């Protein structure tokens, strides 16, 4: 696993754990305004990081039987 991929995977796993903990506090009505604001900041940061990561991934487009997007390479024959 490359460093960039590993760092993103680690970040996502860590923040998933933090958000899960917050969800328990929300359900118990024990979360604070500060926790909510911090979670919103984390989600905004994750959103930016994921957009940057996505911008570096190969292009995807819908093709074929309509089951969803998949990777298109120059060798693929796809009529869109």
mmCIF file of the N, C-alpha and C atoms, coordinates in Angstrom:
data_MODEL
# 
_entry.id   MODEL 
# 
loop_
_atom_site.group_PDB 
_atom_site.id 
_atom_site.type_symbol 
_atom_site.label_atom_id 
_atom_site.label_alt_id 
_atom_site.label_comp_id 
_atom_site.label_asym_id 
_atom_site.label_entity_id 
_atom_site.label_seq_id 
_atom_site.pdbx_PDB_ins_code 
_atom_site.Cartn_x 
_atom_site.Cartn_y 
_atom_site.Cartn_z 
_atom_site.occupancy 
_atom_site.B_iso_or_equiv 
_atom_site.pdbx_formal_charge 
_atom_site.auth_seq_id 
_atom_site.auth_comp_id 
_atom_site.auth_asym_id 
_atom_site.auth_atom_id 
_atom_site.pdbx_PDB_model_num 
ATOM 1   N N  . UNK A 1 1  ? 0.861   -1.170 0.000   1.00 0.00 ? 1  UNK A N  1 
ATOM 2   C CA . UNK A 1 1  ? 0.000   0.000  0.000   1.00 0.00 ? 1  UNK A CA 1 
ATOM 3   C C  . UNK A 1 1  ? 0.904   1.228  0.000   1.00 0.00 ? 1  UNK A C  1 
ATOM 4   N N  . UNK A 1 2  ? 0.673   2.148  -0.917  1.00 0.00 ? 2  UNK A N  1 
ATOM 5   C CA . UNK A 1 2  ? 1.504   3.330  -0.963  1.00 0.00 ? 2  UNK A CA 1 
ATOM 6   C C  . UNK A 1 2  ? 1.220   4.216  0.237   1.00 0.00 ? 2  UNK A C  1 
ATOM 7   N N  . UNK A 1 3  ? 2.135   5.133  0.485   1.00 0.00 ? 3  UNK A N  1 
ATOM 8   C CA . UNK A 1 3  ? 1.997   6.022  1.633   1.00 0.00 ? 3  UNK A CA 1 
ATOM 9   C C  . UNK A 1 3  ? 0.724   6.854  1.558   1.00 0.00 ? 3  UNK A C  1 
ATOM 10  N N  . UNK A 1 4  ? 0.453   7.422  0.375   1.00 0.00 ? 4  UNK A N  1 
ATOM 11  C CA . UNK A 1 4  ? -0.742  8.266  0.218   1.00 0.00 ? 4  UNK A CA 1 
ATOM 12  C C  . UNK A 1 4  ? -2.010  7.469  0.492   1.00 0.00 ? 4  UNK A C  1 
ATOM 13  N N  . UNK A 1 5  ? -2.073  6.257  -0.047  1.00 0.00 ? 5  UNK A N  1 
ATOM 14  C CA . UNK A 1 5  ? -3.253  5.421  0.159   1.00 0.00 ? 5  UNK A CA 1 
ATOM 15  C C  . UNK A 1 5  ? -3.362  4.999  1.620   1.00 0.00 ? 5  UNK A C  1 
ATOM 16  N N  . UNK A 1 6  ? -2.258  4.627  2.203   1.00 0.00 ? 6  UNK A N  1 
ATOM 17  C CA . UNK A 1 6  ? -2.249  4.203  3.600   1.00 0.00 ? 6  UNK A CA 1 
ATOM 18  C C  . UNK A 1 6  ? -2.639  5.320  4.554   1.00 0.00 ? 6  UNK A C  1 
ATOM 19  N N  . UNK A 1 7  ? -2.118  6.510  4.288   1.00 0.00 ? 7  UNK A N  1 
ATOM 20  C CA . UNK A 1 7  ? -2.457  7.653  5.146   1.00 0.00 ? 7  UNK A CA 1 
ATOM 21  C C  . UNK A 1 7  ? -3.943  7.978  5.071   1.00 0.00 ? 7  UNK A C  1 
ATOM 22  N N  . UNK A 1 8  ? -4.492  7.944  3.861   1.00 0.00 ? 8  UNK A N  1 
ATOM 23  C CA . UNK A 1 8  ? -5.922  8.218  3.713   1.00 0.00 ? 8  UNK A CA 1 
ATOM 24  C C  . UNK A 1 8  ? -6.748  7.139  4.398   1.00 0.00 ? 8  UNK A C  1 
ATOM 25  N N  . UNK A 1 9  ? -6.368  5.889  4.215   1.00 0.00 ? 9  UNK A N  1 
ATOM 26  C CA . UNK A 1 9  ? -7.100  4.788  4.853   1.00 0.00 ? 9  UNK A CA 1 
ATOM 27  C C  . UNK A 1 9  ? -7.060  4.921  6.371   1.00 0.00 ? 9  UNK A C  1 
ATOM 28  N N  . UNK A 1 10 ? -5.908  5.281  6.904   1.00 0.00 ? 10 UNK A N  1 
ATOM 29  C CA . UNK A 1 10 ? -5.772  5.455  8.357   1.00 0.00 ? 10 UNK A CA 1 
ATOM 30  C C  . UNK A 1 10 ? -6.624  6.613  8.842   1.00 0.00 ? 10 UNK A C  1 
ATOM 31  N N  . UNK A 1 11 ? -6.568  7.719  8.124   1.00 0.00 ? 11 UNK A N  1 
ATOM 32  C CA . UNK A 1 11 ? -7.377  8.887  8.491   1.00 0.00 ? 11 UNK A CA 1 
ATOM 33  C C  . UNK A 1 11 ? -8.865  8.537  8.492   1.00 0.00 ? 11 UNK A C  1 
ATOM 34  N N  . UNK A 1 12 ? -9.322  7.867  7.446   1.00 0.00 ? 12 UNK A N  1 
ATOM 35  C CA . UNK A 1 12 ? -10.737 7.499  7.367   1.00 0.00 ? 12 UNK A CA 1 
ATOM 36  C C  . UNK A 1 12 ? -11.146 6.573  8.498   1.00 0.00 ? 12 UNK A C  1 
ATOM 37  N N  . UNK A 1 13 ? -10.317 5.589  8.793   1.00 0.00 ? 13 UNK A N  1 
ATOM 38  C CA . UNK A 1 13 ? -10.639 4.651  9.873   1.00 0.00 ? 13 UNK A CA 1 
ATOM 39  C C  . UNK A 1 13 ? -10.695 5.365  11.214  1.00 0.00 ? 13 UNK A C  1 
ATOM 40  N N  . UNK A 1 14 ? -9.756  6.266  11.455  1.00 0.00 ? 14 UNK A N  1 
ATOM 41  C CA . UNK A 1 14 ? -9.738  6.998  12.726  1.00 0.00 ? 14 UNK A CA 1 
ATOM 42  C C  . UNK A 1 14 ? -10.965 7.880  12.875  1.00 0.00 ? 14 UNK A C  1 
ATOM 43  N N  . UNK A 1 15 ? -11.280 8.610  11.824  1.00 0.00 ? 15 UNK A N  1 
ATOM 44  C CA . UNK A 1 15 ? -12.431 9.515  11.908  1.00 0.00 ? 15 UNK A CA 1 
ATOM 45  C C  . UNK A 1 15 ? -13.746 8.738  11.949  1.00 0.00 ? 15 UNK A C  1 
ATOM 46  N N  . UNK A 1 16 ? -13.779 7.579  11.323  1.00 0.00 ? 16 UNK A N  1 
ATOM 47  C CA . UNK A 1 16 ? -14.970 6.731  11.425  1.00 0.00 ? 16 UNK A CA 1 
ATOM 48  C C  . UNK A 1 16 ? -15.204 6.356  12.888  1.00 0.00 ? 16 UNK A C  1 
ATOM 49  N N  . UNK A 1 17 ? -14.124 5.990  13.557  1.00 0.00 ? 17 UNK A N  1 
ATOM 50  C CA . UNK A 1 17 ? -14.227 5.625  14.978  1.00 0.00 ? 17 UNK A CA 1 
ATOM 51  C C  . UNK A 1 17 ? -14.722 6.812  15.794  1.00 0.00 ? 17 UNK A C  1 
ATOM 52  N N  . UNK A 1 18 ? -14.167 8.009  15.535  1.00 0.00 ? 18 UNK A N  1 
ATOM 53  C CA . UNK A 1 18 ? -14.596 9.199  16.284  1.00 0.00 ? 18 UNK A CA 1 
ATOM 54  C C  . UNK A 1 18 ? -16.069 9.518  16.027  1.00 0.00 ? 18 UNK A C  1 
ATOM 55  N N  . UNK A 1 19 ? -16.497 9.395  14.785  1.00 0.00 ? 19 UNK A N  1 
ATOM 56  C CA . UNK A 1 19 ? -17.902 9.673  14.466  1.00 0.00 ? 19 UNK A CA 1 
ATOM 57  C C  . UNK A 1 19 ? -18.834 8.634  15.081  1.00 0.00 ? 19 UNK A C  1 
ATOM 58  N N  . UNK A 1 20 ? -18.355 7.409  15.149  1.00 0.00 ? 20 UNK A N  1 
ATOM 59  C CA . UNK A 1 20 ? -19.157 6.370  15.803  1.00 0.00 ? 20 UNK A CA 1 
ATOM 60  C C  . UNK A 1 20 ? -19.340 6.691  17.279  1.00 0.00 ? 20 UNK A C  1 
ATOM 61  N N  . UNK A 1 21 ? -18.291 7.141  17.922  1.00 0.00 ? 21 UNK A N  1 
ATOM 62  C CA . UNK A 1 21 ? -18.389 7.528  19.326  1.00 0.00 ? 21 UNK A CA 1 
ATOM 63  C C  . UNK A 1 21 ? -19.367 8.686  19.494  1.00 0.00 ? 21 UNK A C  1 
ATOM 64  N N  . UNK A 1 22 ? -19.301 9.657  18.589  1.00 0.00 ? 22 UNK A N  1 
ATOM 65  C CA . UNK A 1 22 ? -20.231 10.784 18.643  1.00 0.00 ? 22 UNK A CA 1 
ATOM 66  C C  . UNK A 1 22 ? -21.668 10.309 18.460  1.00 0.00 ? 22 UNK A C  1 
ATOM 67  N N  . UNK A 1 23 ? -21.872 9.336  17.589  1.00 0.00 ? 23 UNK A N  1 
ATOM 68  C CA . UNK A 1 23 ? -23.232 8.852  17.363  1.00 0.00 ? 23 UNK A CA 1 
ATOM 69  C C  . UNK A 1 23 ? -23.839 8.274  18.637  1.00 0.00 ? 23 UNK A C  1 
ATOM 70  N N  . UNK A 1 24 ? -23.003 7.616  19.439  1.00 0.00 ? 24 UNK A N  1 
ATOM 71  C CA . UNK A 1 24 ? -23.499 7.100  20.717  1.00 0.00 ? 24 UNK A CA 1 
ATOM 72  C C  . UNK A 1 24 ? -23.864 8.241  21.653  1.00 0.00 ? 24 UNK A C  1 
ATOM 73  N N  . UNK A 1 25 ? -23.041 9.285  21.674  1.00 0.00 ? 25 UNK A N  1 
ATOM 74  C CA . UNK A 1 25 ? -23.344 10.438 22.529  1.00 0.00 ? 25 UNK A CA 1 
ATOM 75  C C  . UNK A 1 25 ? -24.614 11.143 22.070  1.00 0.00 ? 25 UNK A C  1 
ATOM 76  N N  . UNK A 1 26 ? -24.794 11.238 20.757  1.00 0.00 ? 26 UNK A N  1 
ATOM 77  C CA . UNK A 1 26 ? -26.015 11.867 20.230  1.00 0.00 ? 26 UNK A CA 1 
ATOM 78  C C  . UNK A 1 26 ? -27.234 11.046 20.645  1.00 0.00 ? 26 UNK A C  1 
ATOM 79  N N  . UNK A 1 27 ? -27.156 9.742  20.499  1.00 0.00 ? 27 UNK A N  1 
ATOM 80  C CA . UNK A 1 27 ? -28.287 8.871  20.849  1.00 0.00 ? 27 UNK A CA 1 
ATOM 81  C C  . UNK A 1 27 ? -28.628 8.973  22.335  1.00 0.00 ? 27 UNK A C  1 
ATOM 82  N N  . UNK A 1 28 ? -27.626 9.151  23.163  1.00 0.00 ? 28 UNK A N  1 
ATOM 83  C CA . UNK A 1 28 ? -27.850 9.270  24.614  1.00 0.00 ? 28 UNK A CA 1 
ATOM 84  C C  . UNK A 1 28 ? -28.143 10.701 25.051  1.00 0.00 ? 28 UNK A C  1 
ATOM 85  N N  . UNK A 1 29 ? -28.177 11.599 24.076  1.00 0.00 ? 29 UNK A N  1 
ATOM 86  C CA . UNK A 1 29 ? -28.378 13.028 24.348  1.00 0.00 ? 29 UNK A CA 1 
ATOM 87  C C  . UNK A 1 29 ? -27.292 13.572 25.270  1.00 0.00 ? 29 UNK A C  1 
ATOM 88  N N  . UNK A 1 30 ? -26.065 13.119 25.030  1.00 0.00 ? 30 UNK A N  1 
ATOM 89  C CA . UNK A 1 30 ? -24.932 13.563 25.840  1.00 0.00 ? 30 UNK A CA 1 
ATOM 90  C C  . UNK A 1 30 ? -23.894 14.316 25.020  1.00 0.00 ? 30 UNK A C  1 
ATOM 91  N N  . UNK A 1 31 ? -24.182 14.583 23.774  1.00 0.00 ? 31 UNK A N  1 
ATOM 92  C CA . UNK A 1 31 ? -23.198 15.300 22.964  1.00 0.00 ? 31 UNK A CA 1 
ATOM 93  C C  . UNK A 1 31 ? -23.277 16.795 23.271  1.00 0.00 ? 31 UNK A C  1 
ATOM 94  N N  . UNK A 1 32 ? -22.166 17.466 23.057  1.00 0.00 ? 32 UNK A N  1 
ATOM 95  C CA . UNK A 1 32 ? -22.097 18.897 23.310  1.00 0.00 ? 32 UNK A CA 1 
ATOM 96  C C  . UNK A 1 32 ? -22.053 19.645 21.982  1.00 0.00 ? 32 UNK A C  1 
ATOM 97  N N  . UNK A 1 33 ? -22.295 20.929 22.060  1.00 0.00 ? 33 UNK A N  1 
ATOM 98  C CA . UNK A 1 33 ? -22.186 21.768 20.867  1.00 0.00 ? 33 UNK A CA 1 
ATOM 99  C C  . UNK A 1 33 ? -20.754 21.721 20.336  1.00 0.00 ? 33 UNK A C  1 
ATOM 100 N N  . UNK A 1 34 ? -19.805 21.689 21.230  1.00 0.00 ? 34 UNK A N  1 
ATOM 101 C CA . UNK A 1 34 ? -18.398 21.630 20.815  1.00 0.00 ? 34 UNK A CA 1 
ATOM 102 C C  . UNK A 1 34 ? -18.115 20.345 20.023  1.00 0.00 ? 34 UNK A C  1 
ATOM 103 N N  . UNK A 1 35 ? -18.628 19.222 20.515  1.00 0.00 ? 35 UNK A N  1 
ATOM 104 C CA . UNK A 1 35 ? -18.434 17.959 19.799  1.00 0.00 ? 35 UNK A CA 1 
ATOM 105 C C  . UNK A 1 35 ? -19.023 18.035 18.390  1.00 0.00 ? 35 UNK A C  1 
ATOM 106 N N  . UNK A 1 36 ? -20.201 18.600 18.285  1.00 0.00 ? 36 UNK A N  1 
ATOM 107 C CA . UNK A 1 36 ? -20.855 18.715 16.983  1.00 0.00 ? 36 UNK A CA 1 
ATOM 108 C C  . UNK A 1 36 ? -20.054 19.609 16.047  1.00 0.00 ? 36 UNK A C  1 
ATOM 109 N N  . UNK A 1 37 ? -19.566 20.727 16.549  1.00 0.00 ? 37 UNK A N  1 
ATOM 110 C CA . UNK A 1 37 ? -18.758 21.635 15.726  1.00 0.00 ? 37 UNK A CA 1 
ATOM 111 C C  . UNK A 1 37 ? -17.453 20.975 15.302  1.00 0.00 ? 37 UNK A C  1 
ATOM 112 N N  . UNK A 1 38 ? -16.823 20.252 16.214  1.00 0.00 ? 38 UNK A N  1 
ATOM 113 C CA . UNK A 1 38 ? -15.579 19.550 15.872  1.00 0.00 ? 38 UNK A CA 1 
ATOM 114 C C  . UNK A 1 38 ? -15.834 18.477 14.821  1.00 0.00 ? 38 UNK A C  1 
ATOM 115 N N  . UNK A 1 39 ? -16.942 17.769 14.957  1.00 0.00 ? 39 UNK A N  1 
ATOM 116 C CA . UNK A 1 39 ? -17.275 16.736 13.969  1.00 0.00 ? 39 UNK A CA 1 
ATOM 117 C C  . UNK A 1 39 ? -17.536 17.362 12.603  1.00 0.00 ? 39 UNK A C  1 
ATOM 118 N N  . UNK A 1 40 ? -18.211 18.494 12.582  1.00 0.00 ? 40 UNK A N  1 
ATOM 119 C CA . UNK A 1 40 ? -18.473 19.180 11.313  1.00 0.00 ? 40 UNK A CA 1 
ATOM 120 C C  . UNK A 1 40 ? -17.167 19.614 10.661  1.00 0.00 ? 40 UNK A C  1 
ATOM 121 N N  . UNK A 1 41 ? -16.226 20.096 11.450  1.00 0.00 ? 41 UNK A N  1 
ATOM 122 C CA . UNK A 1 41 ? -14.920 20.492 10.930  1.00 0.00 ? 41 UNK A CA 1 
ATOM 123 C C  . UNK A 1 41 ? -14.180 19.295 10.355  1.00 0.00 ? 41 UNK A C  1 
ATOM 124 N N  . UNK A 1 42 ? -14.233 18.173 11.064  1.00 0.00 ? 42 UNK A N  1 
ATOM 125 C CA . UNK A 1 42 ? -13.589 16.944 10.588  1.00 0.00 ? 42 UNK A CA 1 
ATOM 126 C C  . UNK A 1 42 ? -14.212 16.496 9.274   1.00 0.00 ? 42 UNK A C  1 
ATOM 127 N N  . UNK A 1 43 ? -15.534 16.531 9.185   1.00 0.00 ? 43 UNK A N  1 
ATOM 128 C CA . UNK A 1 43 ? -16.213 16.116 7.957   1.00 0.00 ? 43 UNK A CA 1 
ATOM 129 C C  . UNK A 1 43 ? -15.857 17.026 6.780   1.00 0.00 ? 43 UNK A C  1 
ATOM 130 N N  . UNK A 1 44 ? -15.725 18.317 7.046   1.00 0.00 ? 44 UNK A N  1 
ATOM 131 C CA . UNK A 1 44 ? -15.314 19.244 5.988   1.00 0.00 ? 44 UNK A CA 1 
ATOM 132 C C  . UNK A 1 44 ? -13.889 18.922 5.533   1.00 0.00 ? 44 UNK A C  1 
ATOM 133 N N  . UNK A 1 45 ? -13.018 18.622 6.481   1.00 0.00 ? 45 UNK A N  1 
ATOM 134 C CA . UNK A 1 45 ? -11.639 18.262 6.147   1.00 0.00 ? 45 UNK A CA 1 
ATOM 135 C C  . UNK A 1 45 ? -11.594 16.964 5.345   1.00 0.00 ? 45 UNK A C  1 
ATOM 136 N N  . UNK A 1 46 ? -12.358 15.967 5.797   1.00 0.00 ? 46 UNK A N  1 
ATOM 137 C CA . UNK A 1 46 ? -12.412 14.700 5.069   1.00 0.00 ? 46 UNK A CA 1 
ATOM 138 C C  . UNK A 1 46 ? -12.946 14.901 3.658   1.00 0.00 ? 46 UNK A C  1 
ATOM 139 N N  . UNK A 1 47 ? -13.929 15.745 3.520   1.00 0.00 ? 47 UNK A N  1 
ATOM 140 C CA . UNK A 1 47 ? -14.500 16.023 2.210   1.00 0.00 ? 47 UNK A CA 1 
ATOM 141 C C  . UNK A 1 47 ? -13.436 16.591 1.274   1.00 0.00 ? 47 UNK A C  1 
ATOM 142 N N  . UNK A 1 48 ? -12.656 17.536 1.760   1.00 0.00 ? 48 UNK A N  1 
ATOM 143 C CA . UNK A 1 48 ? -11.605 18.137 0.940   1.00 0.00 ? 48 UNK A CA 1 
ATOM 144 C C  . UNK A 1 48 ? -10.531 17.110 0.587   1.00 0.00 ? 48 UNK A C  1 
ATOM 145 N N  . UNK A 1 49 ? -10.125 16.311 1.557   1.00 0.00 ? 49 UNK A N  1 
ATOM 146 C CA . UNK A 1 49 ? -9.101  15.294 1.323   1.00 0.00 ? 49 UNK A CA 1 
ATOM 147 C C  . UNK A 1 49 ? -9.593  14.261 0.312   1.00 0.00 ? 49 UNK A C  1 
ATOM 148 N N  . UNK A 1 50 ? -10.840 13.831 0.439   1.00 0.00 ? 50 UNK A N  1 
ATOM 149 C CA . UNK A 1 50 ? -11.393 12.854 -0.490  1.00 0.00 ? 50 UNK A CA 1 
ATOM 150 C C  . UNK A 1 50 ? -11.525 13.425 -1.902  1.00 0.00 ? 50 UNK A C  1 
ATOM 151 N N  . UNK A 1 51 ? -11.875 14.691 -2.018  1.00 0.00 ? 51 UNK A N  1 
ATOM 152 C CA . UNK A 1 51 ? -11.953 15.315 -3.344  1.00 0.00 ? 51 UNK A CA 1 
ATOM 153 C C  . UNK A 1 51 ? -10.575 15.370 -4.000  1.00 0.00 ? 51 UNK A C  1 
ATOM 154 N N  . UNK A 1 52 ? -9.552  15.726 -3.211  1.00 0.00 ? 52 UNK A N  1 
ATOM 155 C CA . UNK A 1 52 ? -8.187  15.758 -3.739  1.00 0.00 ? 52 UNK A CA 1 
ATOM 156 C C  . UNK A 1 52 ? -7.756  14.359 -4.172  1.00 0.00 ? 52 UNK A C  1 
ATOM 157 N N  . UNK A 1 53 ? -8.076  13.380 -3.368  1.00 0.00 ? 53 UNK A N  1 
ATOM 158 C CA . UNK A 1 53 ? -7.722  11.999 -3.686  1.00 0.00 ? 53 UNK A CA 1 
ATOM 159 C C  . UNK A 1 53 ? -8.437  11.549 -4.960  1.00 0.00 ? 53 UNK A C  1 
ATOM 160 N N  . UNK A 1 54 ? -9.718  11.854 -5.056  1.00 0.00 ? 54 UNK A N  1 
ATOM 161 C CA . UNK A 1 54 ? -10.510 11.461 -6.224  1.00 0.00 ? 54 UNK A CA 1 
ATOM 162 C C  . UNK A 1 54 ? -9.976  12.110 -7.492  1.00 0.00 ? 54 UNK A C  1 
ATOM 163 N N  . UNK A 1 55 ? -9.477  13.333 -7.383  1.00 0.00 ? 55 UNK A N  1 
ATOM 164 C CA . UNK A 1 55 ? -8.960  14.033 -8.561  1.00 0.00 ? 55 UNK A CA 1 
ATOM 165 C C  . UNK A 1 55 ? -7.747  13.331 -9.147  1.00 0.00 ? 55 UNK A C  1 
ATOM 166 N N  . UNK A 1 56 ? -7.071  12.527 -8.359  1.00 0.00 ? 56 UNK A N  1 
ATOM 167 C CA . UNK A 1 56 ? -5.881  11.814 -8.828  1.00 0.00 ? 56 UNK A CA 1 
ATOM 168 C C  . UNK A 1 56 ? -6.183  10.398 -9.319  1.00 0.00 ? 56 UNK A C  1 
ATOM 169 N N  . UNK A 1 57 ? -7.420  9.948  -9.162  1.00 0.00 ? 57 UNK A N  1 
ATOM 170 C CA . UNK A 1 57 ? -7.791  8.605  -9.589  1.00 0.00 ? 57 UNK A CA 1 
ATOM 171 C C  . UNK A 1 57 ? -8.113  8.585  -11.077 1.00 0.00 ? 57 UNK A C  1 
ATOM 172 N N  . UNK A 1 58 ? -8.016  7.405  -11.692 1.00 0.00 ? 58 UNK A N  1 
ATOM 173 C CA . UNK A 1 58 ? -8.381  7.297  -13.110 1.00 0.00 ? 58 UNK A CA 1 
ATOM 174 C C  . UNK A 1 58 ? -9.839  7.691  -13.336 1.00 0.00 ? 58 UNK A C  1 
ATOM 175 N N  . UNK A 1 59 ? -10.115 8.165  -14.530 1.00 0.00 ? 59 UNK A N  1 
ATOM 176 C CA . UNK A 1 59 ? -11.454 8.591  -14.898 1.00 0.00 ? 59 UNK A CA 1 
ATOM 177 C C  . UNK A 1 59 ? -12.407 7.408  -14.930 1.00 0.00 ? 59 UNK A C  1 
ATOM 178 N N  . UNK A 1 60 ? -13.624 7.606  -14.433 1.00 0.00 ? 60 UNK A N  1 
ATOM 179 C CA . UNK A 1 60 ? -14.674 6.588  -14.479 1.00 0.00 ? 60 UNK A CA 1 
ATOM 180 C C  . UNK A 1 60 ? -15.864 7.167  -15.213 1.00 0.00 ? 60 UNK A C  1 
ATOM 181 N N  . UNK A 1 61 ? -16.581 6.310  -15.893 1.00 0.00 ? 61 UNK A N  1 
ATOM 182 C CA . UNK A 1 61 ? -17.833 6.722  -16.515 1.00 0.00 ? 61 UNK A CA 1 
ATOM 183 C C  . UNK A 1 61 ? -18.734 5.505  -16.653 1.00 0.00 ? 61 UNK A C  1 
ATOM 184 N N  . UNK A 1 62 ? -20.023 5.763  -16.762 1.00 0.00 ? 62 UNK A N  1 
ATOM 185 C CA . UNK A 1 62 ? -20.965 4.667  -16.934 1.00 0.00 ? 62 UNK A CA 1 
ATOM 186 C C  . UNK A 1 62 ? -20.818 4.097  -18.330 1.00 0.00 ? 62 UNK A C  1 
ATOM 187 N N  . UNK A 1 63 ? -20.896 2.802  -18.407 1.00 0.00 ? 63 UNK A N  1 
ATOM 188 C CA . UNK A 1 63 ? -20.740 2.133  -19.692 1.00 0.00 ? 63 UNK A CA 1 
ATOM 189 C C  . UNK A 1 63 ? -21.301 0.722  -19.557 1.00 0.00 ? 63 UNK A C  1 
ATOM 190 N N  . UNK A 1 64 ? -21.635 0.118  -20.652 1.00 0.00 ? 64 UNK A N  1 
ATOM 191 C CA . UNK A 1 64 ? -22.052 -1.277 -20.609 1.00 0.00 ? 64 UNK A CA 1 
ATOM 192 C C  . UNK A 1 64 ? -23.496 -1.438 -20.219 1.00 0.00 ? 64 UNK A C  1 
ATOM 193 N N  . UNK A 1 65 ? -23.737 -2.333 -19.267 1.00 0.00 ? 65 UNK A N  1 
ATOM 194 C CA . UNK A 1 65 ? -25.101 -2.738 -18.938 1.00 0.00 ? 65 UNK A CA 1 
ATOM 195 C C  . UNK A 1 65 ? -25.790 -1.828 -17.926 1.00 0.00 ? 65 UNK A C  1 
ATOM 196 N N  . UNK A 1 66 ? -25.202 -0.706 -17.609 1.00 0.00 ? 66 UNK A N  1 
ATOM 197 C CA . UNK A 1 66 ? -25.855 0.234  -16.713 1.00 0.00 ? 66 UNK A CA 1 
ATOM 198 C C  . UNK A 1 66 ? -25.806 -0.145 -15.255 1.00 0.00 ? 66 UNK A C  1 
ATOM 199 N N  . UNK A 1 67 ? -24.888 -1.029 -14.870 1.00 0.00 ? 67 UNK A N  1 
ATOM 200 C CA . UNK A 1 67 ? -24.792 -1.444 -13.473 1.00 0.00 ? 67 UNK A CA 1 
ATOM 201 C C  . UNK A 1 67 ? -24.015 -0.454 -12.635 1.00 0.00 ? 67 UNK A C  1 
ATOM 202 N N  . UNK A 1 68 ? -23.511 0.588  -13.249 1.00 0.00 ? 68 UNK A N  1 
ATOM 203 C CA . UNK A 1 68 ? -22.786 1.606  -12.505 1.00 0.00 ? 68 UNK A CA 1 
ATOM 204 C C  . UNK A 1 68 ? -21.465 1.921  -13.166 1.00 0.00 ? 68 UNK A C  1 
ATOM 205 N N  . UNK A 1 69 ? -20.750 2.896  -12.615 1.00 0.00 ? 69 UNK A N  1 
ATOM 206 C CA . UNK A 1 69 ? -19.492 3.295  -13.217 1.00 0.00 ? 69 UNK A CA 1 
ATOM 207 C C  . UNK A 1 69 ? -18.417 2.239  -13.017 1.00 0.00 ? 69 UNK A C  1 
ATOM 208 N N  . UNK A 1 70 ? -17.513 2.163  -13.957 1.00 0.00 ? 70 UNK A N  1 
ATOM 209 C CA . UNK A 1 70 ? -16.346 1.326  -13.789 1.00 0.00 ? 70 UNK A CA 1 
ATOM 210 C C  . UNK A 1 70 ? -15.197 1.978  -14.537 1.00 0.00 ? 70 UNK A C  1 
ATOM 211 N N  . UNK A 1 71 ? -14.000 1.517  -14.272 1.00 0.00 ? 71 UNK A N  1 
ATOM 212 C CA . UNK A 1 71 ? -12.813 2.122  -14.836 1.00 0.00 ? 71 UNK A CA 1 
ATOM 213 C C  . UNK A 1 71 ? -12.771 1.943  -16.345 1.00 0.00 ? 71 UNK A C  1 
ATOM 214 N N  . UNK A 1 72 ? -12.529 3.043  -17.050 1.00 0.00 ? 72 UNK A N  1 
ATOM 215 C CA . UNK A 1 72 ? -12.391 3.018  -18.495 1.00 0.00 ? 72 UNK A CA 1 
ATOM 216 C C  . UNK A 1 72 ? -10.913 3.202  -18.827 1.00 0.00 ? 72 UNK A C  1 
ATOM 217 N N  . UNK A 1 73 ? -10.375 2.293  -19.564 1.00 0.00 ? 73 UNK A N  1 
ATOM 218 C CA . UNK A 1 73 ? -8.993  2.404  -20.014 1.00 0.00 ? 73 UNK A CA 1 
ATOM 219 C C  . UNK A 1 73 ? -8.994  2.575  -21.523 1.00 0.00 ? 73 UNK A C  1 
ATOM 220 N N  . UNK A 1 74 ? -7.881  3.042  -22.102 1.00 0.00 ? 74 UNK A N  1 
ATOM 221 C CA . UNK A 1 74 ? -7.854  3.232  -23.557 1.00 0.00 ? 74 UNK A CA 1 
ATOM 222 C C  . UNK A 1 74 ? -8.160  1.957  -24.348 1.00 0.00 ? 74 UNK A C  1 
ATOM 223 N N  . UNK A 1 75 ? -7.916  0.807  -23.781 1.00 0.00 ? 75 UNK A N  1 
ATOM 224 C CA . UNK A 1 75 ? -8.161  -0.443 -24.496 1.00 0.00 ? 75 UNK A CA 1 
ATOM 225 C C  . UNK A 1 75 ? -9.643  -0.817 -24.536 1.00 0.00 ? 75 UNK A C  1 
ATOM 226 N N  . UNK A 1 76 ? -10.452 -0.215 -23.675 1.00 0.00 ? 76 UNK A N  1 
ATOM 227 C CA . UNK A 1 76 ? -11.876 -0.559 -23.602 1.00 0.00 ? 76 UNK A CA 1 
ATOM 228 C C  . UNK A 1 76 ? -12.618 -0.037 -24.829 1.00 0.00 ? 76 UNK A C  1 
ATOM 229 N N  . UNK A 1 77 ? -13.581 -0.814 -25.258 1.00 0.00 ? 77 UNK A N  1 
ATOM 230 C CA . UNK A 1 77 ? -14.446 -0.398 -26.357 1.00 0.00 ? 77 UNK A CA 1 
ATOM 231 C C  . UNK A 1 77 ? -15.818 -0.144 -25.753 1.00 0.00 ? 77 UNK A C  1 
ATOM 232 N N  . UNK A 1 78 ? -16.185 1.130  -25.674 1.00 0.00 ? 78 UNK A N  1 
ATOM 233 C CA . UNK A 1 78 ? -17.440 1.481  -25.024 1.00 0.00 ? 78 UNK A CA 1 
ATOM 234 C C  . UNK A 1 78 ? -18.118 2.590  -25.812 1.00 0.00 ? 78 UNK A C  1 
ATOM 235 N N  . UNK A 1 79 ? -19.335 2.351  -26.203 1.00 0.00 ? 79 UNK A N  1 
ATOM 236 C CA . UNK A 1 79 ? -20.100 3.384  -26.893 1.00 0.00 ? 79 UNK A CA 1 
ATOM 237 C C  . UNK A 1 79 ? -20.941 4.101  -25.865 1.00 0.00 ? 79 UNK A C  1 
ATOM 238 N N  . UNK A 1 80 ? -20.669 5.380  -25.698 1.00 0.00 ? 80 UNK A N  1 
ATOM 239 C CA . UNK A 1 80 ? -21.414 6.175  -24.719 1.00 0.00 ? 80 UNK A CA 1 
ATOM 240 C C  . UNK A 1 80 ? -22.281 7.142  -25.448 1.00 0.00 ? 80 UNK A C  1 
# 
